[in-house]
Amino acid sequence: MLPARDYAIYVSTSVLAAGAGLGMYYLLRGKVREQQQKVVQEEGLRAGTAANWAKRLKMAFDNDMAWGMGTDEEAIYRVFRELPTKKAYVEVQKAYRTLYQKDLNAVLQDELSSSEFTRVMAIYNAKK
């Protein structure tokens, strides 16, 4: 059994080491996420990539159009028609989450009316 003073030093050293380890984990995790986001942003410049489609969807959501009309539904339909497969949409979801830290399906449901969302899902379901 350790004396009380040695035990206190042991516990405080352990707590400091655990805190330093946790701090390093969060620092490294942040750096990895920054690098992933940078790669996806660069990929977004090339047409026909998941990142490009994700950026175009974000622009459609943020589009104020003339007189502040809101979401550009036609741009969303266009992107979904361009997607070659359902698997491509899964990649777009991943790219969207990496770029904007949001769930693409939730944003679609928030931005579109139920009939517009149904139309988007019909386009998606027609894919292989």
One Martini backbone bead per residue (centre of mass of N, CA, C, O) as a GRO file, in nm:
protein
  128
    1MET     BB    1   0.097   0.036   0.023
    2LEU     BB    2   0.058   0.360  -0.024
    3PRO     BB    3   0.115   0.649   0.063
    4ALA     BB    4  -0.077   0.925   0.053
    5ARG     BB    5   0.120   1.106  -0.106
    6ASP     BB    6   0.189   0.904  -0.335
    7TYR     BB    7  -0.102   0.858  -0.424
    8ALA     BB    8  -0.163   1.152  -0.510
    9ILE     BB    9   0.058   1.164  -0.725
   10TYR     BB   10  -0.040   0.926  -0.895
   11VAL     BB   11  -0.323   1.036  -0.961
   12SER     BB   12  -0.243   1.313  -1.083
   13THR     BB   13  -0.065   1.192  -1.307
   14SER     BB   14  -0.286   1.024  -1.442
   15VAL     BB   15  -0.475   1.258  -1.508
   16LEU     BB   16  -0.277   1.420  -1.682
   17ALA     BB   17  -0.222   1.197  -1.891
   18ALA     BB   18  -0.515   1.164  -1.983
   19GLY     BB   19  -0.555   1.459  -2.072
   20ALA     BB   20  -0.329   1.462  -2.283
   21GLY     BB   21  -0.439   1.231  -2.455
   22LEU     BB   22  -0.712   1.363  -2.520
   23GLY     BB   23  -0.598   1.617  -2.649
   24MET     BB   24  -0.452   1.472  -2.881
   25TYR     BB   25  -0.695   1.341  -3.005
   26TYR     BB   26  -0.851   1.605  -3.076
   27LEU     BB   27  -0.630   1.729  -3.247
   28LEU     BB   28  -0.604   1.501  -3.458
   29ARG     BB   29  -0.898   1.489  -3.543
   30GLY     BB   30  -0.908   1.777  -3.654
   31LYS     BB   31  -0.685   1.740  -3.869
   32VAL     BB   32  -0.819   1.513  -4.027
   33ARG     BB   33  -1.079   1.666  -4.099
   34GLU     BB   34  -0.943   1.894  -4.253
   35GLN     BB   35  -0.816   1.713  -4.470
   36GLN     BB   36  -1.075   1.587  -4.576
   37GLN     BB   37  -1.210   1.852  -4.657
   38LYS     BB   38  -0.996   1.942  -4.860
   39VAL     BB   39  -1.023   1.705  -5.054
   40VAL     BB   40  -1.327   1.744  -5.115
   41GLN     BB   41  -1.307   2.033  -5.221
   42GLU     BB   42  -1.122   1.966  -5.460
   43GLU     BB   43  -1.319   1.758  -5.588
   44GLY     BB   44  -1.555   1.974  -5.637
   45LEU     BB   45  -1.418   2.084  -5.913
   46ARG     BB   46  -1.512   1.815  -6.033
   47ALA     BB   47  -1.699   1.681  -6.248
   48GLY     BB   48  -1.880   1.395  -6.139
   49THR     BB   49  -1.867   1.425  -5.831
   50ALA     BB   50  -1.969   1.404  -5.515
   51ALA     BB   51  -1.872   1.688  -5.430
   52ASN     BB   52  -2.007   1.842  -5.659
   53TRP     BB   53  -2.298   1.760  -5.596
   54ALA     BB   54  -2.297   1.868  -5.306
   55LYS     BB   55  -2.244   2.165  -5.381
   56ARG     BB   56  -2.493   2.198  -5.564
   57LEU     BB   57  -2.699   2.145  -5.344
   58LYS     BB   58  -2.616   2.375  -5.156
   59MET     BB   59  -2.673   2.598  -5.363
   60ALA     BB   60  -2.977   2.532  -5.387
   61PHE     BB   61  -3.045   2.590  -5.089
   62ASP     BB   62  -2.904   2.894  -5.088
   63ASN     BB   63  -3.079   3.004  -5.296
   64ASP     BB   64  -3.246   3.323  -5.355
   65MET     BB   65  -3.301   3.433  -5.591
   66ALA     BB   66  -3.552   3.607  -5.684
   67TRP     BB   67  -3.691   3.762  -5.417
   68GLY     BB   68  -3.637   3.527  -5.208
   69MET     BB   69  -3.747   3.218  -5.291
   70GLY     BB   70  -3.510   3.005  -5.253
   71THR     BB   71  -3.511   2.704  -5.342
   72ASP     BB   72  -3.368   2.507  -5.614
   73GLU     BB   73  -3.534   2.248  -5.737
   74GLU     BB   74  -3.419   2.204  -6.025
   75ALA     BB   75  -3.127   2.156  -5.932
   76ILE     BB   76  -3.190   1.903  -5.772
   77TYR     BB   77  -3.307   1.733  -6.000
   78ARG     BB   78  -3.056   1.744  -6.177
   79VAL     BB   79  -2.864   1.598  -5.988
   80PHE     BB   80  -3.033   1.334  -5.963
   81ARG     BB   81  -3.023   1.270  -6.271
   82GLU     BB   82  -2.698   1.247  -6.281
   83LEU     BB   83  -2.703   1.013  -6.114
   84PRO     BB   84  -2.614   0.683  -6.183
   85THR     BB   85  -2.655   0.584  -5.875
   86LYS     BB   86  -2.715   0.497  -5.553
   87LYS     BB   87  -2.417   0.493  -5.469
   88ALA     BB   88  -2.361   0.788  -5.544
   89TYR     BB   89  -2.543   0.906  -5.321
   90VAL     BB   90  -2.381   0.802  -5.083
   91GLU     BB   91  -2.131   0.974  -5.157
   92VAL     BB   92  -2.276   1.246  -5.133
   93GLN     BB   93  -2.344   1.223  -4.835
   94LYS     BB   94  -2.052   1.212  -4.736
   95ALA     BB   95  -1.958   1.479  -4.861
   96TYR     BB   96  -2.165   1.660  -4.718
   97ARG     BB   97  -2.076   1.594  -4.430
   98THR     BB   98  -1.782   1.688  -4.463
   99LEU     BB   99  -1.845   1.985  -4.557
  100TYR     BB  100  -2.126   2.054  -4.350
  101GLN     BB  101  -2.221   1.874  -4.101
  102LYS     BB  102  -2.470   1.728  -4.258
  103ASP     BB  103  -2.770   1.580  -4.334
  104LEU     BB  104  -2.903   1.542  -4.638
  105ASN     BB  105  -3.186   1.428  -4.585
  106ALA     BB  106  -3.269   1.647  -4.380
  107VAL     BB  107  -3.237   1.886  -4.572
  108LEU     BB  108  -3.436   1.797  -4.786
  109GLN     BB  109  -3.685   1.788  -4.596
  110ASP     BB  110  -3.660   2.093  -4.515
  111GLU     BB  111  -3.654   2.230  -4.817
  112LEU     BB  112  -3.890   2.045  -4.899
  113SER     BB  113  -4.163   1.944  -5.000
  114SER     BB  114  -4.337   1.660  -5.016
  115SER     BB  115  -4.361   1.656  -5.330
  116GLU     BB  116  -4.061   1.715  -5.389
  117PHE     BB  117  -3.944   1.476  -5.232
  118THR     BB  118  -4.093   1.259  -5.394
  119ARG     BB  119  -3.957   1.327  -5.661
  120VAL     BB  120  -3.667   1.270  -5.572
  121MET     BB  121  -3.723   0.971  -5.490
  122ALA     BB  122  -3.809   0.880  -5.774
  123ILE     BB  123  -3.539   0.932  -5.906
  124TYR     BB  124  -3.375   0.751  -5.717
  125ASN     BB  125  -3.548   0.478  -5.757
  126ALA     BB  126  -3.463   0.459  -6.072
  127LYS     BB  127  -3.211   0.357  -5.981
  128LYS     BB  128  -2.943   0.106  -5.948
   0.00000   0.00000   0.00000
